[in-house]
Amino acid sequence: MDENSQQNAKFRKMTESPVEKLVCSMAIPTIISMLITSLYNMADTFFMGRINASATGAVGVVFSLMALVQATGFFFGQGSGNYISRMLGKKDIHAAAKMASVGFFSAFAVGVFFSLLGLIFLEPLAILLGSTPTILPYAEKYMEIILLGVPFMITSLVLNNQLRLQGDAAVAMIGISGGAVLNIVLDPIFIFTFHMGIAGAALATIISQFISFVALIVCCQRSSSMSIKFSNFRPSWHFYREIIGAGFPSFARQGLASATFVVFNNILGFYGDVAIAAMSIVQRVTFLAIAALLGFGQGFQPVCGFNYGAGLFARVKKAYIFCLKLSTVILLFFAILGFVFAPQIIAAFSEGEPEVLNIGIKAFRLQILSLPFMGVVIITNMLLQNIGAFIGASILAIARQGLFFLPLIFILSNTLGLLGAQITQPISDFCSFLLAIPFAWKVLKQLKEN
């Protein structure tokens, strides 16, 4: 089948298949991809819990840097991928191919810059991220190695998003899965067999990320009609304006997560390493649920982008409503399970340290109370992002961790102490839900009118 035939077949699939079935077929591989991505850091947290609280805390501290790296990857990946999706909906393959290369090579250059800057200012960066004096040696060892892999981490996320938003979600999943499985296998070997400790966890992570990068490059060259070529790297304000507009909500959502982790870790430092370790575990475990939700939403995005670009607004609305209903029901189910089995979940990552367990179980149960509301927030944010409503998408993206979390963490931790820190995120999540409702109502009205 030639390139035009492949594109026509993909167009028919995205614009004519029943939307419920189409969203699910797109969502399954993206959910797996997001869960696997989150398992990179969860694996390190799990094995560091077998060493001590300071090592676990160090992984939590560096997680804020990883969140910034992911935010950058999603900025270029979502920014270029959303444009690619709309262009394919309009059957403009040449514009889509140029954007693919602009997004990839720009992201790699930014990754190299981040890596060099981080290595030069390693110790000040570790302290800024929230390292206590006892956590600092572990954080420096871990972060020094992680920084070497930053360019490959960022561009892997770019390729993953570009493939996914072209409708090749299964190919994107295959590309990233091999590296994640390898990371889980290498962690105990480097940490315990080779006695490398936290440096072994970092080395396993960057080796795995590089394998994912290579696999995604191969998948992109073989399975996508838009292979990455330097000859297609034609940077222009038109392309970067599209990347900024569509990518900023993703960057804001995850970049602010990085900022809140920094603030959070510095505040938790007043309560000792056990508080940082406990909340690090809670953040990682709850992020697993959020990652699954993001993966489900990412399955909706190519369906939304293609059909919006093709002017099929009724299909966009139908897919959106379906995603809201299904995500809310599933999140409610997982919230109930998490509340019941909170002690067992936190204990799996803490090696039975009593203080870590007490802080972690309470915080986890409080956190998952807001989980069922997050489907409305995330799915609405992605809808706004894909239809080009960049201002609304940006406001909603910064709400959870920016507009609400940052002021609340200072107010509540100063008035209620550690309990205030534990309840800040669930309150922020519920406020974000209330903010998302008018945005959702407005978009539904516009889609109905169109």
C-alpha positions in Angstrom: 0.0 0.0 0.0 1.5 3.4 -1.0 1.7 6.4 1.2 -1.5 8.1 -0.1 -3.4 4.9 0.4 -2.2 4.5 3.9 -3.2 8.1 4.8 -6.6 7.7 3.2 -7.2 4.5 5.1 -6.1 6.2 8.4 -8.4 9.2 7.6 -11.4 6.9 7.1 -10.7 5.0 10.2 -10.4 8.2 12.3 -13.5 9.9 10.9 -15.9 7.0 10.2 -15.3 4.3 12.9 -17.7 4.4 15.9 -16.1 6.9 18.3 -16.5 4.7 21.5 -14.6 1.8 19.9 -12.1 4.2 18.2 -11.3 6.0 21.5 -10.8 2.7 23.3 -8.6 1.3 20.6 -6.5 4.4 20.8 -6.6 4.6 24.6 -5.4 1.1 25.4 -1.9 1.5 24.1 -1.6 5.1 25.4 -2.7 4.0 28.9 0.0 1.3 28.8 2.6 3.8 27.6 1.8 6.3 30.4 1.7 3.5 33.0 5.1 2.2 31.8 6.5 5.7 31.8 5.5 6.2 35.4 6.9 2.8 36.3 10.4 4.1 35.4 10.4 6.3 38.6 8.2 3.9 40.7 10.8 1.1 40.1 13.5 3.4 41.5 11.3 4.4 44.5 10.5 0.7 45.2 14.2 -0.4 45.3 15.4 2.7 47.1 12.9 1.9 49.9 15.1 -1.2 50.5 18.0 1.0 51.4 16.8 3.8 53.7 14.5 6.8 53.9 17.2 9.2 52.7 17.6 7.3 49.5 13.9 7.2 48.9 13.7 10.9 49.6 16.5 11.5 47.1 14.4 9.9 44.3 11.5 12.0 45.4 13.6 15.2 45.3 14.9 14.4 41.8 11.4 13.5 40.7 10.7 17.2 40.4 13.5 17.4 37.8 12.1 14.4 36.0 8.7 16.2 35.9 10.3 19.2 34.3 12.0 17.0 31.7 8.7 15.3 31.0 7.0 18.7 30.8 9.5 19.8 28.1 9.0 16.5 26.2 5.2 17.0 26.2 5.6 20.6 25.3 7.3 19.8 22.0 5.5 16.5 21.5 2.0 17.7 22.2 2.7 21.0 20.5 3.9 19.4 17.3 1.6 16.4 17.5 -1.6 18.3 17.8 -0.7 20.3 14.6 0.2 17.1 12.9 -3.1 15.6 13.8 -5.1 18.6 12.5 -3.0 18.7 9.2 -3.7 15.0 8.6 -7.4 15.7 9.2 -7.0 18.3 6.4 -4.9 15.9 4.3 -1.9 18.3 4.3 0.9 15.6 4.7 3.8 17.9 3.8 3.1 20.5 6.5 2.7 17.6 9.0 6.1 16.1 8.0 7.9 19.4 8.4 6.4 19.9 11.9 7.5 16.4 12.9 11.2 17.3 12.3 10.9 20.8 13.7 9.5 19.4 17.0 12.1 16.6 17.3 15.3 18.5 16.6 14.2 21.6 18.6 13.5 19.3 21.6 16.9 17.5 21.3 18.7 20.9 21.4 16.8 22.0 24.5 17.6 18.7 26.1 21.3 19.1 25.6 21.2 22.6 27.1 19.3 21.3 30.1 21.8 18.5 30.6 24.8 20.8 30.5 23.3 23.4 32.8 22.3 20.8 35.3 25.7 19.2 35.4 27.4 22.6 35.9 25.2 23.6 38.8 24.6 20.1 40.3 24.9 20.8 44.0 22.9 24.1 44.0 20.2 22.4 41.9 19.9 19.4 44.3 19.5 21.9 47.2 17.0 23.9 45.3 14.9 20.8 44.6 14.5 20.2 48.3 17.5 18.1 49.5 18.2 18.0 53.2 21.8 17.6 54.3 21.3 13.8 54.7 19.5 13.4 51.4 22.0 15.6 49.4 24.7 13.0 48.8 22.2 10.5 47.4 20.4 13.2 45.3 23.7 14.3 43.7 24.8 10.8 42.8 21.4 10.0 41.3 20.9 13.3 39.5 24.4 13.4 38.0 23.7 10.3 36.0 20.1 11.1 35.2 21.2 14.4 33.6 23.3 12.6 31.0 20.1 11.0 29.6 17.9 14.1 29.5 18.2 14.8 25.7 17.0 11.2 25.0 14.2 11.3 27.6 12.8 14.5 26.1 13.0 13.4 22.5 11.5 9.9 23.3 8.4 11.7 24.7 8.3 13.9 21.5 8.4 10.8 19.2 5.9 9.0 21.4 3.4 11.9 21.2 3.9 12.5 17.5 3.2 8.8 16.7 0.2 8.7 19.0 -1.4 11.9 17.6 -0.9 10.5 14.1 -3.1 7.6 15.2 -0.2 5.2 15.6 -0.7 4.7 19.4 0.2 1.0 19.3 3.5 1.7 17.5 4.3 4.4 20.1 3.5 1.9 22.9 5.8 -0.7 21.5 8.6 1.8 21.2 8.5 2.8 24.8 7.6 -0.5 26.5 10.9 -2.2 25.9 12.9 0.4 27.7 10.6 0.3 30.7 10.8 -3.4 31.1 14.5 -3.2 30.8 14.6 -0.6 33.6 12.7 -2.8 36.0 15.1 -5.7 35.2 18.3 -3.7 35.4 17.4 -1.9 38.7 18.0 -4.8 41.1 21.0 -5.9 39.1 22.8 -2.6 39.3 21.6 -1.6 42.8 22.2 -4.9 44.6 24.2 -7.3 42.5 26.8 -4.7 41.4 26.4 -2.9 44.7 26.0 0.5 43.0 23.2 1.7 45.2 21.4 4.8 44.0 23.8 5.4 41.2 22.8 2.0 39.8 19.1 3.0 39.8 20.0 6.1 37.8 22.2 4.2 35.4 19.4 1.6 34.8 17.0 4.5 34.1 19.1 6.3 31.5 20.1 3.0 29.7 16.4 2.2 29.5 15.5 5.6 28.3 18.2 5.4 25.5 16.8 2.0 24.4 13.3 3.6 24.2 14.7 6.5 22.2 16.3 4.1 19.6 13.2 1.9 19.4 11.0 4.9 18.8 13.3 6.3 16.1 13.1 2.9 14.4 9.3 2.7 14.8 8.9 6.2 13.4 11.1 5.5 10.4 9.4 2.3 9.6 5.8 2.8 10.6 5.1 6.5 10.1 4.6 8.3 6.9 6.5 11.2 8.5 10.0 9.9 9.2 12.3 12.3 11.0 14.7 13.9 8.5 17.0 16.8 9.1 16.1 18.0 5.5 12.6 18.6 6.8 13.9 20.7 9.7 12.5 24.1 8.5 12.1 26.2 11.7 9.8 29.1 11.3 7.6 31.3 13.6 4.5 29.6 12.2 5.6 26.2 13.5 6.9 27.5 16.8 3.7 29.5 17.4 1.7 26.3 16.9 4.1 24.4 19.3 3.8 27.1 21.9 0.0 27.4 21.6 -0.7 23.6 21.7 2.2 22.6 23.9 2.0 25.2 26.6 -1.0 23.6 28.4 1.0 20.4 28.7 4.1 22.2 29.8 2.2 24.2 32.3 0.4 21.1 33.7 3.6 19.2 34.2 6.1 22.1 34.6 4.0 23.4 37.5 4.0 19.8 38.9 7.8 20.1 39.0 7.6 23.5 40.7 5.1 22.2 43.3 7.3 19.2 44.1 10.2 21.6 44.8 8.1 23.8 47.1 6.5 20.7 48.7 9.8 19.0 49.4 11.3 22.2 51.0 8.2 22.5 53.2 8.3 18.8 54.1 12.0 19.2 55.0 10.9 20.8 58.3 9.3 17.4 59.3 12.4 15.3 58.4 13.4 12.8 55.8 10.5 10.5 56.8 8.0 13.1 55.7 9.7 13.6 52.3 10.0 9.8 51.9 6.3 9.2 52.8 5.0 12.0 50.5 7.3 10.8 47.7 5.6 7.4 47.9 2.2 9.0 47.9 3.0 11.2 44.9 4.4 8.2 42.9 1.4 5.9 43.6 -1.2 8.5 42.9 0.6 9.6 39.8 0.1 6.1 38.5 -3.7 6.7 38.5 -3.2 10.1 37.0 -0.9 8.6 34.3 -3.6 6.1 33.4 -6.1 8.9 33.1 -3.7 10.9 31.0 -3.2 7.9 28.8 -7.0 7.6 28.4 -7.2 11.2 27.5 -4.4 10.9 25.0 -6.5 8.1 23.3 -9.2 10.7 22.9 -6.8 13.4 21.5 -6.2 12.0 18.0 -9.9 11.2 17.6 -10.6 14.8 18.6 -7.9 16.4 16.4 -8.8 14.4 13.2 -12.5 15.0 13.5 -12.2 18.6 14.5 -9.9 19.2 11.6 -12.3 17.5 9.3 -15.3 19.6 10.6 -17.1 16.6 12.2 -18.0 18.4 15.4 -20.8 15.9 16.5 -18.2 13.1 16.6 -16.0 15.3 18.8 -18.8 16.0 21.2 -19.8 12.3 21.3 -16.3 11.2 22.0 -15.8 13.8 24.8 -19.0 12.8 26.6 -18.0 9.1 26.4 -14.6 9.8 27.9 -16.1 11.8 30.8 -18.5 9.1 31.8 -16.1 6.2 31.5 -13.2 7.9 33.2 -15.3 9.0 36.2 -16.7 5.5 36.8 -13.2 3.9 36.6 -11.6 6.5 38.8 -14.3 6.1 41.5 -13.7 2.3 41.5 -9.9 2.8 41.9 -10.4 5.4 44.7 -12.5 2.9 46.7 -9.8 0.2 46.2 -7.0 2.6 47.2 -8.8 3.8 50.3 -9.3 0.2 51.5 -5.8 -1.1 50.7 -3.9 2.1 51.6 -1.8 0.4 54.4 -0.7 -2.5 52.1 0.1 -0.1 49.2 2.3 2.3 51.2 4.0 -0.6 53.1 5.2 -2.1 49.8 7.4 1.0 49.2 8.5 1.8 52.8 10.1 -1.4 54.2 7.9 -1.0 57.3 9.3 2.2 58.7 6.5 3.2 61.2 6.7 7.0 60.7 6.8 6.7 56.9 3.8 4.4 57.1 1.7 6.6 59.4 2.3 9.8 57.3 1.9 8.0 54.0 -1.3 6.1 54.7 -3.1 9.2 55.9 -1.9 11.3 53.0 -2.8 8.7 50.5 -6.3 8.2 51.7 -6.9 12.0 51.7 -5.4 12.3 48.2 -7.6 9.7 46.5 -10.8 11.3 47.8 -10.4 13.8 44.9 -9.5 11.2 42.3 -13.0 10.7 40.8 -13.2 14.4 39.9 -10.0 14.4 37.9 -11.6 12.9 34.7 -13.5 16.1 34.1 -10.4 18.2 34.6 -8.0 16.3 32.4 -10.4 15.3 29.5 -11.7 18.9 29.3 -8.2 20.3 29.3 -7.2 18.0 26.4 -10.4 18.9 24.5 -9.6 22.6 24.7 -6.0 21.9 23.7 -6.9 19.9 20.6 -9.5 22.2 19.2 -7.2 25.2 19.5 -8.8 26.9 22.5 -5.3 27.5 23.9 -6.2 30.2 26.4 -8.8 28.1 28.1 -6.6 25.0 28.0 -3.7 27.0 29.6 -5.9 28.3 32.4 -7.2 24.9 33.2 -3.7 23.4 32.9 -2.2 25.7 35.5 -5.1 25.5 37.9 -4.4 22.3 39.7 -0.7 22.9 40.6 -0.5 26.6 40.1 -3.6 28.7 40.8 -4.7 26.5 43.7 -1.8 24.3 45.0 0.9 26.9 45.4 -1.0 29.4 47.5 -2.8 26.6 49.5 0.4 24.8 50.5 1.7 27.9 52.2 -1.6 28.8 53.9 -2.5 25.2 55.0 1.0 24.1 56.1 1.4 27.3 58.2 -2.0 26.9 59.9 -2.3 23.1 60.1 1.3 21.8 60.0 1.9 18.5 58.4 -1.9 17.8 58.0 -2.1 21.0 56.0 0.5 19.7 53.6 -1.3 16.4 53.3 -4.7 17.9 52.4 -3.4 20.6 50.0 -3.5 18.4 46.8 -7.0 16.9 47.2 -8.4 20.4 47.9 -6.6 21.8 44.8 -8.0 18.9 42.7 -11.6 19.7 43.8 -11.2 23.4 43.1 -9.8 22.5 39.6 -12.9 20.4 39.0 -15.2 23.3 39.9 -13.2 25.5 37.5 -13.4 22.9 34.6 -17.3 22.8 34.7 -17.9 26.2 33.0 -15.2 25.5 30.4 -16.8 22.1 29.6 -20.3 23.7 29.4 -19.1 26.4 27.0 -17.3 24.0 24.7 -20.3 21.6 24.6 -22.5 24.5 23.6 -20.1 25.5 20.8 -19.9 22.0 19.4 -23.7 21.7 19.4 -24.0 25.0 17.5 -21.4 24.0 15.0 
